[in-house]
Amino acid sequence: MSQPNAPERPADTQTDGTPAFARKSLAAQAMGRIEPETRAVVMPLHVATTFIRDPDNGYSSGYCYARPDNATVREAESVLAMLEGAAAGALLFGSGMAAATAVFGALEPGDHVVAGTVMYWALKRWLREEAPRRGLTLSFVDTDDLVALRTAIEPGRTKLVWIETPGNPLWTVTDIAAATEIAHAAGARLAVDSTAASPVHTRPLELGADLVMHSATKILNGHSDVVAGVLAGARDDAFWKRIGGIRAGSGGILGPFEAYLLMRSLRTLHLRAAAQSASALRLAQRLSVHPHVSRVLYPGLADDPGHAVALRQMRDGFGFMLSIRVAGGEADAIATAARVRLWKRATSLGGVESLIEHRASVEGAGSPCPPDLLRLSTGIEDTDDLFADLDQALRGAQAG
């Protein structure tokens, strides 16, 4: 569904007289580049690890060694930077966790970080366990509560505010523009984990954010066959350069074959995201009146607490993720997940196949996830089939 947001145009509008094509057009053609030797419309896969020096001992090709740089990775990064409108460009990492932790690694000992209570559980666990060892102090807060967010920030000490919106797995929505204003007023950067939205639905840099992160494993790749992460930056400043240095020094760059597959997937991102978002909305609407569902968590529903903010900062849909709370409680939720036939009972999200997972079992003690919650990642299957499968599983679980 179309929202009255900014038009679908790339931030780097062309000034040479050529048309300023829409992002979806540029992504579909991988920026329209043609391989010069064969005139192929798909760029080749570059797997070389080392490159020839020039007679003057330089590297006029721009490539020296594959640990910090790779031509295929650069191609995928250029598409991602275009999709996000990232003036500083984009950096691909070997996983979403590698991308996220590089941001925290660029901070200084003694820096204070504010992060969301509702966020990707593996990153939250890493922050709790590893960030203090690096000299960082942490405050977790419900970032959708702007008063609480402002209160948690310590002017002069807080250097990074990390938000995830929609927040996994409760799909809470944080006002990016307002959070940016709060962070910047205190001298902090704002970073946004936008994995569940993708640049199709939200572009945080256009709303003032300094950094945006994606687990590219999810809908950016969308075929459950690549593990990757990406950071996109608003400014090529010292902090951004430090993140790039961390990637180069730690060997955290994505492999060329994975980058090649990711580039393949980015060509169809808009089609997949539109289909998966539309299906998720229809499922949310139907499940919200199901007798064995006590609540549906999805920002596209008019009665969702984050709906008004989502209308302002999301476009063309509300994403592919939703959660349901099963009326019979934890036992029925687990039984429902065990009874599905079309949905796949597996972790991760964003693939073309629909996935279901009982998150409280995965996250364990300290999780904000209710025990009766099932997380649903909507794929591209027929929506009626997906609903029918959930319906029979819910009814079967209740019947015992």
C-alpha positions in Angstrom: 0.0 0.0 0.0 1.3 3.4 -0.9 1.9 6.0 1.8 2.1 9.7 1.3 5.9 9.8 1.8 8.8 11.1 -0.3 8.8 9.9 -3.8 10.6 6.7 -4.7 13.8 8.4 -6.1 17.5 7.8 -5.3 19.2 10.3 -3.1 22.0 10.8 -5.6 19.9 12.4 -8.3 21.9 12.5 -11.6 23.0 15.9 -12.8 24.4 14.9 -16.2 21.0 15.0 -18.0 20.3 11.3 -17.7 17.0 10.3 -16.0 17.0 10.0 -12.2 15.7 6.4 -12.2 13.7 5.0 -9.2 15.6 2.9 -6.7 13.7 -0.2 -7.7 14.8 0.2 -11.4 18.5 0.7 -10.4 18.4 -2.3 -8.1 16.7 -4.5 -10.7 19.6 -3.8 -13.1 22.3 -3.8 -10.4 22.9 -0.2 -11.2 22.8 -0.9 -14.9 26.5 -1.8 -15.2 27.7 -3.8 -18.2 30.7 -6.0 -18.1 33.1 -4.3 -20.6 34.8 -7.3 -22.1 31.8 -9.6 -22.9 29.0 -6.9 -22.7 27.3 -9.2 -20.2 24.4 -7.7 -18.2 25.5 -9.6 -15.1 28.9 -8.7 -13.6 31.4 -11.5 -13.1 32.3 -13.1 -9.8 35.8 -12.0 -8.7 37.5 -14.6 -6.4 41.2 -13.6 -6.7 42.9 -13.0 -3.4 45.9 -11.1 -4.7 46.7 -8.6 -7.5 49.7 -7.6 -9.7 51.7 -4.5 -8.8 52.4 -1.8 -11.4 56.0 -1.2 -12.6 56.2 1.8 -10.1 55.2 -0.6 -7.3 51.6 0.8 -7.0 48.2 -0.7 -7.6 46.5 1.4 -10.3 43.6 -1.2 -10.4 42.7 -0.1 -6.8 43.1 -3.7 -5.6 46.0 -5.2 -3.6 44.7 -8.0 -1.4 41.2 -9.5 -0.8 40.9 -9.3 3.0 40.0 -5.6 3.0 38.5 -5.3 -0.4 36.9 -7.2 -3.3 35.4 -6.1 -6.6 32.2 -8.3 -6.3 31.7 -7.0 -2.8 32.0 -3.4 -4.0 29.3 -4.0 -6.6 26.8 -5.2 -4.0 27.8 -2.4 -1.7 27.1 0.2 -4.4 23.5 -1.1 -4.8 23.0 -1.1 -1.0 24.3 2.4 -0.6 22.0 3.5 -3.4 19.0 1.8 -1.8 19.7 3.5 1.6 20.7 6.9 0.1 24.0 6.5 2.0 26.5 9.4 1.2 29.3 7.5 2.9 28.6 4.3 1.1 28.0 0.8 2.5 30.2 -1.9 4.0 29.4 -5.6 3.7 30.4 -7.9 6.6 30.4 -11.7 7.0 27.2 -11.5 9.2 24.8 -9.0 10.7 26.5 -9.6 14.1 29.8 -8.7 12.6 28.4 -5.5 11.2 26.7 -4.5 14.4 29.6 -5.3 16.7 32.0 -3.3 14.4 29.9 -0.2 15.4 30.4 -0.8 19.1 34.0 -1.7 18.5 34.5 1.8 17.0 33.5 3.4 20.3 36.0 4.4 23.0 36.3 2.8 26.5 34.1 4.8 28.9 31.5 5.6 26.3 27.9 5.2 27.2 25.4 3.4 24.9 21.6 3.4 25.0 20.0 0.4 23.3 16.5 -0.9 23.0 14.9 -3.4 25.4 13.3 -5.0 22.4 16.0 -6.0 19.9 17.7 -8.9 18.2 18.4 -11.3 21.1 21.9 -12.4 20.0 23.1 -8.8 19.8 21.5 -7.9 23.2 23.3 -10.9 24.7 26.6 -9.9 23.2 26.2 -6.3 24.5 25.5 -7.6 28.0 28.4 -10.0 28.0 31.1 -8.3 25.8 30.5 -4.6 25.8 31.5 -4.1 29.5 34.7 -6.0 28.9 35.5 -3.3 26.3 34.9 -0.5 28.8 31.4 0.5 27.5 28.5 1.2 29.8 25.0 0.3 28.8 21.4 1.3 29.4 18.5 -0.6 28.0 15.3 1.3 27.5 12.0 1.0 25.6 13.0 3.2 22.7 9.4 3.6 21.5 8.9 5.6 24.7 10.6 8.9 23.8 10.4 10.2 27.4 12.2 7.1 28.6 14.7 7.4 25.8 15.5 11.0 26.6 15.8 10.2 30.3 18.3 7.3 29.7 20.7 9.5 27.7 23.6 11.0 29.6 24.7 14.2 27.8 28.4 14.2 27.2 28.8 10.5 28.0 26.3 8.8 25.7 28.0 8.4 22.3 25.6 6.0 20.6 21.9 5.3 20.6 21.0 2.0 19.0 17.4 1.3 18.0 15.8 -1.5 16.2 12.5 -0.7 14.4 10.3 -2.6 14.1 11.8 -4.4 17.1 12.2 -8.1 17.0 10.0 -10.0 18.1 7.4 -7.7 19.5 7.5 -5.4 16.4 7.5 -2.2 18.4 8.0 1.0 16.3 10.5 3.7 17.3 10.1 7.2 15.9 13.5 7.5 14.0 13.3 11.2 13.4 12.4 12.0 17.1 15.1 9.6 18.4 17.6 11.2 16.1 16.8 14.6 17.5 17.1 13.4 21.1 20.5 11.6 20.4 22.0 14.5 18.5 21.0 17.0 21.1 23.1 15.0 23.6 26.1 14.7 21.2 25.4 11.0 20.4 25.1 9.2 17.1 21.9 7.3 16.2 22.2 3.8 14.6 19.2 1.9 13.4 18.8 -1.8 12.9 16.4 -1.8 10.0 16.5 -5.5 9.2 12.7 -6.1 9.6 11.8 -3.0 7.5 14.5 -3.1 4.7 15.1 0.0 2.6 11.9 -0.8 0.7 9.8 0.2 3.7 12.1 2.5 5.7 15.2 4.6 5.0 16.6 5.7 8.3 19.3 7.9 6.9 16.7 10.1 5.3 15.1 10.5 8.7 18.3 11.8 10.2 20.0 8.6 11.5 23.8 8.4 11.3 24.1 4.6 10.6 21.8 1.9 9.4 22.5 -1.8 9.9 20.9 -4.9 8.3 21.3 -8.5 8.7 21.5 -9.1 5.0 20.9 -12.8 5.7 17.3 -11.8 6.0 15.1 -10.2 3.4 17.9 -8.4 1.6 19.1 -11.8 0.4 15.8 -13.5 1.0 16.6 -17.1 -0.1 18.1 -18.5 3.1 21.4 -19.3 1.5 23.7 -16.4 2.5 24.8 -15.1 5.9 25.8 -11.4 5.6 25.5 -8.0 7.2 25.7 -4.5 6.0 26.3 -1.0 7.4 25.4 2.2 5.5 26.6 5.6 6.7 25.3 9.1 6.4 28.8 10.7 6.5 32.3 9.7 5.6 33.7 10.9 8.9 36.3 9.6 11.3 33.9 7.2 13.0 32.9 5.7 9.6 36.6 5.3 8.7 37.2 3.6 12.0 34.5 1.1 11.3 36.0 0.4 7.9 39.4 -0.1 9.5 37.9 -2.6 12.0 36.5 -4.6 9.1 39.8 -4.6 7.2 41.8 -5.4 10.3 39.6 -8.2 11.6 39.0 -9.8 8.2 35.2 -9.3 8.6 34.5 -8.7 4.9 31.9 -10.8 3.2 33.1 -13.4 0.8 32.8 -12.8 -3.0 30.5 -15.7 -3.7 28.1 -14.6 -0.9 28.2 -11.0 -2.3 27.4 -12.4 -5.8 24.4 -14.2 -4.5 23.3 -11.2 -2.5 23.6 -9.0 -5.7 21.3 -11.6 -7.4 18.8 -11.2 -4.6 18.8 -7.4 -4.5 17.5 -7.4 -8.1 14.2 -8.8 -6.9 14.1 -7.2 -3.4 11.2 -4.8 -4.2 9.1 -7.6 -5.7 9.7 -9.9 -2.7 9.2 -7.2 -0.1 6.0 -6.0 -1.6 4.5 -9.5 -1.8 5.7 -10.6 1.7 4.4 -7.4 3.3 1.0 -7.6 1.6 0.7 -11.2 2.7 1.8 -10.4 6.3 -0.9 -7.6 6.5 -3.6 -10.0 5.3 -2.5 -12.7 7.8 -2.4 -10.1 10.6 -5.9 -9.0 9.8 -7.4 -12.5 9.7 -5.5 -13.7 12.7 -6.6 -10.7 14.8 -10.1 -12.2 14.9 -9.1 -15.8 15.2 -10.7 -17.4 18.3 -7.4 -19.0 19.4 -5.3 -15.9 19.0 -5.4 -13.4 21.9 -3.3 -10.7 20.2 -1.5 -10.0 16.9 1.6 -7.8 17.0 2.0 -6.0 13.6 2.5 -2.3 13.0 0.2 -2.4 10.0 -2.9 -3.0 12.1 -4.8 0.2 12.9 -5.0 -0.7 16.6 -1.3 -1.4 17.0 0.5 1.0 19.4 3.1 1.8 16.8 0.8 2.2 13.8 0.7 6.0 13.8 4.5 6.3 13.8 4.7 3.5 11.2 2.4 5.4 8.9 4.9 8.3 9.0 8.2 6.6 8.5 7.3 3.4 6.6 6.2 3.3 3.0 4.6 0.7 0.7 3.7 -1.6 3.5 4.8 -2.5 7.1 7.1 -5.4 6.6 7.0 -9.2 6.5 7.2 -10.0 10.2 4.4 -10.4 12.7 3.9 -12.3 16.0 0.8 -13.9 17.5 0.0 -14.6 21.1 -1.8 -17.9 21.4 -4.9 -17.8 23.6 -4.1 -21.1 25.3 -0.8 -20.0 26.6 2.7 -21.4 26.2 1.8 -25.1 25.9 -0.6 -24.3 23.0 1.9 -22.0 21.4 4.5 -24.7 21.3 1.9 -27.3 20.1 0.8 -25.0 17.3 4.4 -24.6 16.0 4.7 -28.4 16.1 1.5 -28.9 14.0 2.1 -26.7 11.0 2.7 -28.3 7.7 3.4 -25.5 5.2 5.1 -23.1 7.6 8.7 -24.3 8.4 9.6 -24.5 12.1 13.0 -22.9 11.9 14.9 -19.9 13.0 15.9 -16.8 11.0 13.5 -14.7 8.9 13.0 -12.9 5.6 13.3 -15.9 3.3 10.8 -16.7 0.5 9.6 -19.6 2.7 7.4 -18.9 5.7 8.9 -19.6 9.1 7.4 -20.0 12.6 9.3 -20.0 15.9 8.6 -20.1 19.6 11.0 -17.3 20.6 10.8 -17.6 24.4 12.2 -21.1 24.1 15.1 -19.7 22.1 15.9 -16.6 24.1 15.5 -18.1 27.6 15.8 -16.1 30.8 15.6 -12.4 30.6 13.8 -12.3 27.3 11.1 -9.7 26.9 9.2 -12.2 24.7 6.0 -13.6 26.3 5.9 -17.4 26.5 2.6 -17.6 24.5 4.2 -15.8 21.5 4.9 -17.3 18.1 7.1 -15.3 15.7 6.0 -15.5 12.0 8.2 -14.7 9.0 5.9 -14.4 6.0 7.2 -15.8 2.7 5.8 -15.7 -0.8 3.5 -18.7 -0.6 -0.3 -18.3 -1.2 -1.7 -16.3 1.7 -4.8 -18.5 1.9 -2.7 -21.6 2.2 -0.6 -20.0 5.0 -3.7 -19.0 6.9 -5.3 -22.4 6.5 -2.2 -24.1 7.9 -2.0 -21.8 10.9 -5.8 -22.2 11.5 -5.6 -26.0 11.6 -2.5 -25.9 13.8 -4.1 -23.5 16.3 -7.4 -25.5 16.4 -5.5 -28.8 16.7 -3.4 -27.4 19.6 -6.4 -26.2 21.5 -8.2 -29.5 21.0 -5.2 -31.3 22.5 
